[in-house]
Amino acid sequence: MKDLRCSLDNCAHNKGYMCRARNILVTEEADCATYKPEFERESDDNIMFEAGMEGFSQAIDGPKIHCSADACVFNKSEKCVANGISVLSEAREPVCASFSLK
């Protein structure tokens, strides 16, 4: 996964609009189940992604994206195969904006 964008700036995994969670779960309804309110933010010792002057750097293994949205064209055996995903807020709920109906 190359690009993990998140517009929910109040999520504990969001840093500079980039997701730095180790595991991301997208539900059958294309909701982001990884969302965690900012007050639950972990220390920087546990981060996986870092946004800096040179952009987005990612650990070699990258995040694990588990997707239960069977109707999405990017879901292959419950793994997201898109080059990137964007999470947006819809009615105050985090949703995968990269969801594309098969």
Rosetta silent file (secondary structure, phi, psi, omega in degrees, C-alpha in Angstrom):
SEQUENCE: MKDLRCSLDNCAHNKGYMCRARNILVTEEADCATYKPEFERESDDNIMFEAGMEGFSQAIDGPKIHCSADACVFNKSEKCVANGISVLSEAREPVCASFSLK
SCORE:     score description
SCORE:     0.000 S_00000001
   1 L     0.000  123.289 -175.912    0.000    0.000    0.000 S_00000001
   2 L   -91.980  -35.178 -168.863    1.614    3.232   -1.084 S_00000001
   3 E  -136.008  114.788 -179.319   -0.716    5.978    0.064 S_00000001
   4 E  -120.277   94.791 -177.388   -2.846    6.021    3.215 S_00000001
   5 E  -100.287  142.556 -179.994   -4.650    9.341    3.513 S_00000001
   6 E  -141.609  124.950  179.595   -7.042   10.238    6.312 S_00000001
   7 L   -89.460   -2.718 -179.930   -9.078   13.416    6.662 S_00000001
   8 L   -84.811   84.501 -175.461  -10.067   12.605   10.261 S_00000001
   9 L   -69.036   -5.821  176.338   -7.535   14.832   11.987 S_00000001
  10 L   -96.800   11.536  177.217   -8.991   13.838   15.366 S_00000001
  11 E   -87.754  139.779 -179.133   -7.917   10.192   14.925 S_00000001
  12 L   -64.101  -22.204 -178.895   -5.057    8.950   17.086 S_00000001
  13 L   -90.324   -6.357 -175.027   -3.440    7.278   14.048 S_00000001
  14 E   -88.859  126.981  173.505   -3.482   10.433   11.926 S_00000001
  15 E  -138.029  111.942 -179.140   -0.330   12.478   11.567 S_00000001
  16 L    64.814   34.741 -179.256   -0.285   15.092    8.846 S_00000001
  17 L    65.709   22.172  175.880   -3.356   13.481    7.212 S_00000001
  18 E  -122.830  136.685 -178.858   -1.509   10.199    6.819 S_00000001
  19 E   -79.891  135.409  178.850   -2.461    7.019    8.636 S_00000001
  20 L  -124.899   24.534  176.615    0.255    5.416   10.716 S_00000001
  21 L   -72.815  148.877  177.826   -1.667    2.473   12.168 S_00000001
  22 L   -75.102  -36.212  178.974   -0.014   -0.943   12.005 S_00000001
  23 E  -129.754  136.627  178.346   -3.271   -2.667   11.055 S_00000001
  24 E  -122.181  132.265 -179.863   -6.219   -1.135    9.263 S_00000001
  25 E  -119.144  122.228  175.001   -9.646   -2.747    9.229 S_00000001
  26 E  -109.003  126.362 -175.831  -12.314   -1.787    6.696 S_00000001
  27 L   -79.209  174.734  178.843  -15.737   -3.237    7.478 S_00000001
  28 L   -58.929  -30.431  179.090  -18.278   -4.770    5.109 S_00000001
  29 L   -88.109    7.867 -179.528  -19.985   -1.365    4.923 S_00000001
  30 L    70.695   24.488  174.191  -16.616    0.273    3.976 S_00000001
  31 E   -85.533  148.804  175.808  -16.261    1.954    7.379 S_00000001
  32 E   -87.206  107.500 -179.273  -12.807    2.393    8.881 S_00000001
  33 L   -84.070   -0.374  179.899  -12.897    0.347   12.089 S_00000001
  34 L   -85.910  -16.154 -178.888   -9.354    1.452   12.944 S_00000001
  35 L   -51.541  132.872  178.571  -10.478    4.966   13.875 S_00000001
  36 L  -140.112  127.435 -179.275   -9.536    5.849   17.439 S_00000001
  37 E   -53.723  146.093 -174.957  -10.260    9.219   19.093 S_00000001
  38 H   -56.502  -32.755 -178.963   -7.171   11.381   19.489 S_00000001
  39 H   -63.947  -12.352  177.057   -7.269   11.280   23.293 S_00000001
  40 H   -97.236   11.882 -177.656   -6.313    7.577   22.980 S_00000001
  41 L   -56.449  136.332  178.687   -3.136    8.428   21.001 S_00000001
  42 L   -86.396  167.979  177.106   -0.161    6.190   21.810 S_00000001
  43 L   -68.376  160.764 -179.322    3.346    7.443   22.350 S_00000001
  44 H   -64.654   -9.101  177.678    5.540    7.965   19.288 S_00000001
  45 H   -66.450  -22.007 -174.483    7.404    4.757   20.219 S_00000001
  46 H  -104.267    7.765 -175.889    4.579    2.753   18.614 S_00000001
  47 L   -77.744  153.771  178.819    4.159    4.610   15.326 S_00000001
  48 L  -111.312  -30.247 -177.917    4.596    2.926   11.986 S_00000001
  49 E  -117.859  153.036  179.362    4.403    5.884    9.612 S_00000001
  50 E  -139.888  129.712  174.978    6.005    9.261    9.755 S_00000001
  51 E   -99.340  128.590 -178.223    5.216   12.345    7.704 S_00000001
  52 E  -142.595 -167.758 -177.904    8.202   14.596    7.239 S_00000001
  53 L   -57.878  -34.741 -177.233    9.870   17.094    4.960 S_00000001
  54 L   -93.918   14.924  175.900   10.488   14.447    2.339 S_00000001
  55 E    96.664 -142.174 -168.412    6.921   13.175    2.431 S_00000001
  56 E  -101.941  121.108  174.768    5.637    9.839    3.496 S_00000001
  57 E  -115.810  146.457 -173.036    7.957    7.056    4.601 S_00000001
  58 E  -131.458  144.854  175.234    6.711    3.604    5.436 S_00000001
  59 L   -62.087  154.366 -174.486    8.181    0.631    7.251 S_00000001
  60 L   -54.532  -45.349 -178.870    9.303   -2.169    4.924 S_00000001
  61 L   -71.724  -26.025 -177.932    6.406   -4.488    5.749 S_00000001
  62 L    69.758  175.458 -179.611    3.834   -1.714    5.495 S_00000001
  63 L   -77.775  160.086  174.272    0.472   -1.831    7.188 S_00000001
  64 E   -98.941  118.743 -178.842   -1.833   -4.782    7.053 S_00000001
  65 E  -105.619  106.529  177.549   -5.113   -3.716    5.408 S_00000001
  66 E   -97.251  126.638 -176.205   -7.924   -6.130    6.217 S_00000001
  67 E  -127.103  124.048  177.653  -11.068   -5.482    4.185 S_00000001
  68 L  -100.313    3.410 -178.923  -14.454   -7.092    4.726 S_00000001
  69 L   -80.250   83.200 -176.271  -16.166   -5.074    1.968 S_00000001
  70 L   -58.889  -25.242 -177.725  -16.771   -7.996   -0.405 S_00000001
  71 L   -81.608   -1.492 -178.564  -18.478   -5.705   -2.935 S_00000001
  72 E   -87.698  136.026 -179.748  -15.291   -3.638   -3.438 S_00000001
  73 L   -64.408  -24.346 -178.411  -13.227   -4.211   -6.563 S_00000001
  74 L   -87.912   -3.276 -179.533  -10.004   -3.813   -4.517 S_00000001
  75 E   -86.457  114.468  175.793  -10.889   -6.590   -2.052 S_00000001
  76 E  -124.005  108.443 -179.489   -8.967   -9.769   -2.853 S_00000001
  77 L    54.451   44.605  178.375   -9.333  -12.489   -0.222 S_00000001
  78 L    63.909   26.453  173.061  -10.119   -9.868    2.448 S_00000001
  79 E  -127.357  140.720  179.714   -7.000   -7.815    1.676 S_00000001
  80 E   -82.553  127.995 -179.305   -7.000   -4.419   -0.004 S_00000001
  81 L  -110.531   12.049  176.921   -4.977   -4.400   -3.245 S_00000001
  82 L   -68.847  154.339  176.616   -5.496   -0.714   -4.100 S_00000001
  83 L   -68.967  -18.793  178.808   -2.391    1.460   -4.522 S_00000001
  84 E  -171.102  161.105  174.907   -3.760    3.655   -1.775 S_00000001
  85 E  -132.102  154.220  174.593   -6.822    4.395    0.282 S_00000001
  86 E  -124.208  136.450  176.582   -8.394    7.570    1.588 S_00000001
  87 E  -111.943  126.502  179.910  -10.554    7.727    4.680 S_00000001
  88 E  -121.274  167.008  177.380  -13.115   10.528    4.862 S_00000001
  89 E   -97.087  124.798  176.488  -15.782   11.486    7.343 S_00000001
  90 E  -125.195  115.358 -176.336  -19.358   10.725    6.318 S_00000001
  91 L    52.941   41.708  179.319  -22.014   11.732    8.847 S_00000001
  92 L    67.369   14.690  176.798  -19.211   11.837   11.453 S_00000001
  93 E  -115.522  137.839  178.885  -18.212    8.240   10.712 S_00000001
  94 E   -74.392  125.587 -179.819  -14.874    7.292    9.091 S_00000001
  95 E  -129.164  149.748  176.709  -15.415    5.611    5.708 S_00000001
  96 E   -77.388  110.523 -178.426  -13.082    4.240    3.046 S_00000001
  97 L   -79.267   -8.362  179.385  -13.445    6.678    0.136 S_00000001
  98 L   -87.564   -4.670  178.752  -11.515    4.315   -2.137 S_00000001
  99 L   -56.106  126.686  176.234  -14.374    1.786   -2.069 S_00000001
 100 L  -130.821  123.549 -177.766  -15.404    0.974   -5.647 S_00000001
 101 E   -64.694  134.644  178.270  -18.354   -1.276   -6.344 S_00000001
 102 L   -62.811    0.000    0.000  -17.527   -4.397   -8.391 S_00000001
